[in-house]
């Protein structure tokens, strides 16, 4: 009879599990559709177009890859950038994004789906957003179960921080890198839970894909060693931990060194040294555990002393070698971006080119609410839930959230790394909360089994004693059946554990009214999160930076397409080999859209070259002309927002040009452009500011627009309204004056009356003037 009931229970449990798995599968499909579709507002509202600045370079590289093949891609020397230096593309880019999109394009065309390269690039980020949501489900499931995994997946599908870098058209490295990051963490936790060498190998391959995709891979190769060291220190070392870590360091480092942009940096830079030191430590600990199992306690003490001594000697030797390797480097082997993370003031002091990027600035408190919204309040609850109970997997996600919170506080761009951790923690918190609240309601509903049981036990100590007594009686009845000894041994621990778990669940029951109110509040909180995410996707993060829009007072939509207008003019009205100078922000777009050679671009690999352009923009007109002429520049492009109120123009960025230029050329001094420490462009501006090239190119003929020359961005009238250009000539200004293009005048046309004369010319002119009896100069000489 009991066997029949247990078999029925097992069958019912199997059916429930099967139904739950099917339901989870369909929910994950819907989450993938949600993650993809919420990122399509930019295509629906505008058009299928590449966004921002860096994506245009990635798009251009993908075009080259699909047209010429992978071998030409690895060996491609691009002579249209960083003139006259050029750039080796194959050895200076993270190829993961380009190879991924190129492979997608090849597969689709192989299936006779003739999509253009641009279309594939536009939709790559939304596709991988769905993959990232599924990877989040797998990771969170390994930590706290299916319910928490589904909740975390749906939160990540909509989180604004991730949407900002993965909308349709945002073809940047993070589009695939966040998926690679989460999937690598999932495989690490999966290996940690199972001890499978198969998953360990997959983990190394996923890490290799992350290295190919983004420079943020150093976060992985430092976070995982930190977790391994934490487990060792807290006495949680196991063979599963060794299998999860050792193959990742060996195989992952070998694979990382195959990526040309990384190369020997995988073993020669300080960002990777922590993984090697922990690799030595885990082998010493593993050897100690192995010796302990095979020796007597007395011999074990002697052996441990020997092993630890040798281990310390090896560690000290390793540290000495590492110190010797990095001692010659002024940054001790760290990259500038890594040092700016460890020391938030480092970039502003020593590397202004890094500090000048807006996404490298520290975030404000409102940006947290904008990018992760209510998740900021759920994260602490998720951290607490991870300690109940604490496991290797839950300790990893706690370490992940702590480190990502720090890095996001240093650099606003790294809010992108915080977003998955916040979604995981919030998913765990919401899942645990709903478990407790729904169980409380279930136990107290009329007619439910939970109600009768809870009434019998009264949810107090007496009830607990009754259950314990029942457990003892059950133990006695099992002992009285000598013919079923084997079955008794199996039943005892299972039945005791199940009854104890029931007791613990009943002790967690909350009042019915409180549970219902709490569920309603959580649902409202989720609804608020959904509304905010949809608004952020539709309004805040969908507008491409190359096409700007604003609403007029009557509600009409006004489009500013000045950037494409300017690039089209350059493409159609200049020679193919003409060189265009601008600030580095616009280099990628100029090369990709205008197909013209640029002096600097967004790669920012040569600080001296960028400082040269910054110096030219900060210098008087004649000195600037000489600098640009030495670089064979024919056109200069500036972005100006004073007429329409566009704040991200070159005048607002000008002080960074001064700082970067002054860092290489000491005659450029920032105080010369400031009046009493204030940056001004009005009548109180300094003469150095009013006479520099950037001021003149931005405000040339500006007084003709309204007669007052009122700058809407700076909210003031400019200081110098009427002036002429002697070394540059205006050749094109867009409809809204947002982009202005100037051409360098040739020497014979720009210098009048100052050409050097030969002695013969001087003598003839003197004699002719004497003969004529007048001393008038020829105005054309």
Secondary structure, DSSP 8 states (H G I E B T S, - for coil): -HHHHHHHHHHHHHHHHHHHHHHHHHHHHHHHHHHHHTT-HHHHHT-S---SSHHHHHHHHHHHHHHH-HHHHHT-EETTSTTTT-EESTTTS-THHHHHHHHHHHHHHHTT----HHHHHHHHHHHHHHHHHHHHHHHHHHHH-HHHHHHHHHHHHH-HHHHTTTSTT--STHHHHHHHHHHHHHHHHHHHHH--HHHHHHHHHHHHHHHHH-TTHHHHHHHHHHHHHHHHHTT---HHHHHHHHHHHHHHHHHHTTSTTTTTHHHHSGGGHHHHHHHHHHHHHHHHHHHHHHS-HHHHHHHHHHHHHHHHHHHHHHHHHHHHHHTTSTTTT--HHHHHHHSTTHHHHH-HHHHTSGGGS---HHHHHHHTTTHHHHHHHHHHHHTTT--HHHHHHHHHHHHHHHHHHH-GGGHHHHHHHHHHHHHHHHHHHHHHHHHHHHHHSTT-HHHHHHHHHTTSHHHHHHHHHHHHHHHHHHHT-GGGHHHHHHHHHHHHHHHHHHHHHHHT---HHHHHHHHHHHHHHHHHHHHHHHHIIIIIS-S-TTSEEEE-TTS-EEEE-HHHHHHHHHHHHS-TT-EEE--GGGHHHIIIII--EES--TT---HHHHHHHHHHHHSBHHHHHHHHHHTT--EEEEE--TTTT-SSSHHHHHHHHHHHHHHH-TT--GGGGEETTEE--STTS-HHHHHBHHHHHHHTTTHHHHSS-EETTTTEE-S------SSEEEEEE-TTSSEEEEEE--HHHH--S-----HHHHHHHHHHHHHHT-----TT-
